[in-house]
Amino acid sequence: KAIAQSDFMRKDAERALDLLPGSVGVIPSSINDAVYKYREKKVARERLGLLPGVSIVAVGATNVNDVHKGLQLLKKIPKSSKLRQSLFLIFGSGNLTLPKDVVRREYGFVDSESMMCDIYTASDIVLCPSLYESFGKVALESIACGTPVIAFTGTGQAEIVERTGGGRLALSNNADSFFCEAEAQLDELTEEFR
C-alpha cells in the first residue's frame, strides 16, 4: 500500500502513478504538541528581545534557498505594501533576498523547538509561499502556536489552513494575491483570533 503525508500528496501520487482515487492512504506528519502550542505573544517577544508594538512577519525553511519553498517570491514585495514596514524574522540556513528597505533579523538554522515556538508566537503572520509542499510542517507548527499562515491554494499547507482556519490562502502562484492576503491577515489579527 502506498502512503502519503497529506491529501494533497495523495492526489498527486494517484495522478502521477495513474491509480484509482483512494488507492493511496494518508498518514499525516505530526508535531510535538507539548512544545508547539499557544503562548502569549508578549512573552515570546520579550524572550527574543523584540518590541511589543512592531508588526512582525516570519518566514523560513530548513534551507531558505530551496527553490521549492518559493521564498524567492519575497523579492517581489510591492513598494506600497505594509509588509515592508514589518520586521522579518528569518529562520533556516542560506541567504534570503528581500527588498533592501525591509528590516530583518536572521536566526539561521534553528534546532531548538522552544526557540522556533517563540519565533512563531512572536510573529503576527508566517509566510509559506511554497508552490509544492507535501505537508507543510512550518504551517502546522505556526498555527499550533496561534500564528496564522499565508499559503497558496493547492499545496500541503493549504490543506492545513483549510482544516484549521489558521490563516489565508492566495491564488496559486499569484504574487499579488499572496501579498494581498498577507496584508488582509495583518489587518484582521486579534489576540482572540490567535
Disulfide bonds with the S-S distance in Angstrom:
none
